[in-house]
Amino acid sequence: MDQWTLARRRTGLIGHDPEHAFPGYTLYTPLAAGGAETGLVRLVDMAGTVVHEWRPPWRAGRHARILPNGNLAYNGVHPDGPELFPFWEKYRGGVMAELAPDGTVVREHRDPLAHHDAHHLGDGRVLYTVLEELGPAASEAVRGGVPGTEHAGAVYADVITEVDADGTETWRWHAAEHLDPDEYPLGAHYPREHWPLVNSVVPMADGTVLASLRSVSAVIVIDRASGKVLRRSAPGTVSQQHHAQELPDGNILVFDNGVFRPGESVPFSRVVELDPDLHEVVWSWRDPQPEAFFTPFMGAVQRLPGGNTLITESGFGRLFEVTGEGRVCWEYVLPEIGTYADERVRRNFPGPSNALFRAYRYAPDELPWLDR
């Protein structure tokens, strides 16, 4: 009998309600599949049939996304990245590449300290996050977290940077310069090794930058010119969240993980839509049995044309779509079950996994190159 719980459950297509689901193709990147030296990105139709795949020459360093020009933006793991604190090995990246539909690498930028999100703008520019080691005084200034858990006595802080198509840096923002440690303390359960842990970053329509800060449970809007934080979510609005993004009407959609949610004794995840000021929840979805939908790490959301939302329950490889009224109309569980190729990752995650970081749905007319 298989001793891995998730392997005893159903994988592949779980259900499809074509009357309510948004038709198209779903792109996903299993984190523990693909082999020691390569990654794997798959595109499936509404029946769960694989219609296209890529085998990038680097293992997955989070996720992939199809750009408007039809190429694949892929974030891979830098082959020579530094070995830092244990969880760094799980979420580091460092190779930001663009691949043609046939898998040819047409563009590449490398940064060994890059991690989590790397947003390819489609013209060769990339907005992404990196680490910098803080000095003793700045490390001591960081509030919260588990005492004595710094990495070799230091705290690593986030830097958001943008490079152009030639790899030249055009913008840089340092969390340690623009965030008040007293206003952005680490959650009490977090090691004091990475602050504030930016796990998503994306440009907004007005030129500002939207960022999700997991370990301080905050979503912020940054002014590019001054570096100032223009808006932030009120404490308690979200909890260890991921994948903040701007919707066409200016609202902000967020995957709210809820690991240490204030005032709740049972953890559960949910999706929330905030008003542009990040103060009020204007729409949300959680499972009617709240504990049935929960991933303690990662997680993603995508608002689809027509108002449905594609949700990625990352830790368990589960993708599902809900209508604006909360009706589940499509569900798929990744069948790609494997162990992490890198021994450094297996030290903390030794077992099999079908986890992923994000998934995206594309309408058929967005993929004219696809041989149907």
N, C-alpha and C positions, 0 to 999 in steps of 0.2 A: 504494500500500500504506500502510495506517495506520501512522504512526510511533510511536504510543503503545502500549507493550507490552501494557498491560492491556486495551486495546480489541481486541486480536487474540485474546484469550482469551474463553471462554464467559461470558455473564452470564445473569441470571435464575435459574430453578430448575436446580440441577445434579443433585440427587438427593433422593429421599424414600423412606424405609422406614417405611410406615405401621404395621407391626407393632411397631416400637420407638420411633418418634417420639411426642412429646407433642402431641396435636392442638390447634390453635388458630390464632391470628392474630398476625403479627409486625409490630411497629411500628418504623420506622426513619426517620432524618432525614439525608438526604444533605447534606453541608456545602457543596458547590460547585454545588448545583442550586437552582432557584427564581427566578432573576432578580436584578436589581440591588437591588430594594427589598423583595423578599418571600422567605420561606422555603418549604420544602416538607416535609411530613410524610406518610408513606404507611403504610397498613396492608394487608398482603398475607395471603392464605390459604396453606395448606400447598402449594398448587400454584404459588404465586408470583403469583397474580392479584391485582391491586389492587382492594380492596373498599371502601376509603374513603381520603380524603386531606384535608388541611388546607393552606391557603395563608396562614400568618401574615404580618402586615404588616412583619416584620423578618426579615432573613436569619438563618440558624441560628447561634446562639452556643453550640454543642455539641449538645444533644439534647432529646428530648421524652419524656413518660411519661404514660400514662393513669391518672388518679386514681380512687379508689373510687367517686366520684360520677359517673363517666363523662366528666368534662371532661378536656381535654388540658393538662398542665403543659408549658409551652414556654419554653426559654431562648434568647432572641434577642440580637442584637448591638445595643448602644446606638448610636443614630445620631450622637450627638455625643461619643463617648468620646474620651479623650485619646490622642495618638499617642506611645507610649513606645518601648521597645526592639523590634527587628524581630519576634521571636516573639510578642510581646504581641498583635500584630494577628491571629495565627492562633488564639489561644485565648481572647481576651477575649469577654465577654458583656455583661451590664448591663441587659437587659430580662427580667424574670421574670413571665410572663403565664399566665393560665388561660383557655382557649378552650372554648366549648361544642362539641358534635359538629358543629354547622353552621358553625363557624368564628367565631362571635361572641366578641369579647374581653369576658370577664366580670370580670376582675381583672387588675391590672398593678402591678408594683413596679419601680422603676428605680434603678440604682446604677452610675455610669459606670466604677467601678474593679472591678466584679465580673468574675470569670473562672472558667473550668472549671465545676465543679459548682454547681448550685443545686437543693437538695432541697426540693420542695414537700411540705408535710406533709398537705395535703388539706383543711385548715380555714382556709386563707389565710396561715398562717405559712410562712416560707421560711428555710431554713438554707443559707448560701452563703459563698463565699470572696471576699475583696477584697484589693487591694494597699495597702500604705503605704510611703512612702519613708523609709528609715532615715537618721539623721544620720551625720556623718563617723565618730564613735567606734563606733557600732553597726554601721555598714557594714564598718569595718575588723575588727571582732570576728568577722564571719562567716568561717569557715574553708573552705579548699578552693577548687575551681573553677580556671578559667584566669586567671592573674594579669593584672591590668590591664583586665578586661572589664566593669567596673561600668558602669551606664548614667549618663553624665554625672557620673561619680565616686561614684555612690551605688548601694547595693543596695536592691531592693524586697523587703519581707517580707510574708508572708501574715497576714491577719486573718480569723478565722471569725466570722460574725455571724448573728444570727437576728432577724427582724422579725415582728411580728404582722400580722393581716389588714389593719390600718390603715397598715402601713408603719412603725410605731414600733419602734425597736430594743429588744429585750428581753435580749440577751446578746451579749457580744463577747469574743473570745479572741485575744491577740496572740502570734504565734510568737516575736517578739523578747523578750517578757517571760517566756516559760515554757520555751523550749528552750535548752539549753546549747550554744553554737556548737561547742565542742570535741567534744561527743557526737553532733552532727548536722552533720558537714562536708559541703559540696557535693561531688558526684562530681568527679573530677579533670578530666573532659572538659566540664563545664558552665560556661557564661559566668557571671560573678559579677554577674548582674543580677536574679535572682529566687530567693529562698530562703524556705522549703524546697520550694516549688512544690506546694501542696496541690491535688491534682486530683480528689479525691472526699471528701465529708463527709456523714455520715448519723447520725441519732440511734440509739442502741442501746436495747434493751428495758429496761435498768435505769436509763435517763436519762443515761448517759454519751454521749460523742460519739466516733465512729470516723472517723479521717482517714487518707488515703494521702498520703505526702510523697514525690513522685517523685524530685526531684533529690538527696535524701539517702538514697533507697532504704529507707524505713521506713514501717511501719504503726503507728499509735499509738491509744491510747484515752485520752480527756481527761475529767477530772472537771469537770463544769460549775460547781460551787460554788467550787472553789479554782483551777481552771485547770491543775492539775498533770497531768502525764502519768502515768497509772496503770500502763500496760503498753505495751511496744513490741516489735516484731519484732527478733530478734537480727540483727546485721549479717551479710549474706550469705544470709539466708533468702529475700529477694526483691530484685529488681533493676529499678529504674525503673518500678515497678508502677503499676497503675490499679485503680479501682473496687473498693475493699475494702468488704465488706458482711457483716452478721451473718446467720447462718442460724438457723432455729428452735431448733436444739440448742445454740446459743452458739458454734459454730465460725465461723471467718472465711474467706470465699471471696474470692480475689484474682486479678486478671489480672496475671501476672508477665511483663513485656515482655522483660527479659533483654538489653538493649542492651550493657551492659558487665558481663556476669555474671562474677563472680570465678571463676577457675580454668577457664574455658571459652575456647577459641580461636575457636569458631564461635557467633555469636549465634542464639538461638532463643527463642520465647515458649512459655509454658506456663500452665496454670491450677493454682493450689494452694489447698487447703483447710487452714487452720491451726487448731490447737486454741485454746480461748478465751484462753489465756495468750500466744498468738502465738509460741510457741517451737518447736512441732513440726509438720511437714507430715504430715497424716493421710490425705490423698488428693491426687493430682495427675494431670494429663493433659498430654501433649505428643505431637506427631505421631511415629509410628514412624520417620519420616525427619525428625529434629528441625528442620533448617533449612527444611523445607517449610511450617512454621507460624511466622510471625514478623512482627510489626509493631513498628517502632522507637518509635512514639508512639501514644497513645490505647489503646483496647482495653477490652473489657467482658465481664462474665460474668453469668449469671442461673441460679440453681438452680431447676429446674422441679418441679412436683408429680410424685412418682414417682421422683425422683432423677436425671433427666437434667439436662444443663447446656447452656444456649445460650451460644455464644461469639461475640464480635464481633472479628474480625481487621480492625481499623479502617482501617489504611492502604491496604488493598486491597479494601475494600467487601465483605468476605466474612463471611457469617453461617453458622454450622453448629452442629449439636446432637450431643452425644455422650452415650451411656449411662454409667452408673456403671462399667461394665466397659471403657469406652473405645471402644465401637463408634460410628462416625459414622452417623447415621440421617437427617439432613436437611442440605442445603447450598443456599445461595442467594447469588448475587453481584449486588450492586446494579447495575442497568442505567443508572442516572442518572449519566451522565458529563458533567462540565462544568468550566468554569474558574471560579475565585473571582471574584465580582462586584466586590469591593473592590480597587482598585488597590494599596492598601497591603499587602494579603495577597499579591497577585501578584508583588510584588518578590522574595519568597523562595519562592513556590510558583506559578510561572508556567504550568505545564502542566495538562492535564486531570486530573480526579480523580473517583473515586466514593467517596471516604473518608466515614466517619461516625464519631461518637463512641461511641454505644451503640445497642443494639437491645433490645426487650423482647417476650416472647411472652405472649399472653393467652388464657385458656380462653374458649370461646364464651359461657359464662354470666357472664363478667365484662363483656361488652359487650352488654347487653340492648337498647341503642339502635340497634345495627347492623342495617341492612336487608339481610338475607341473601337 
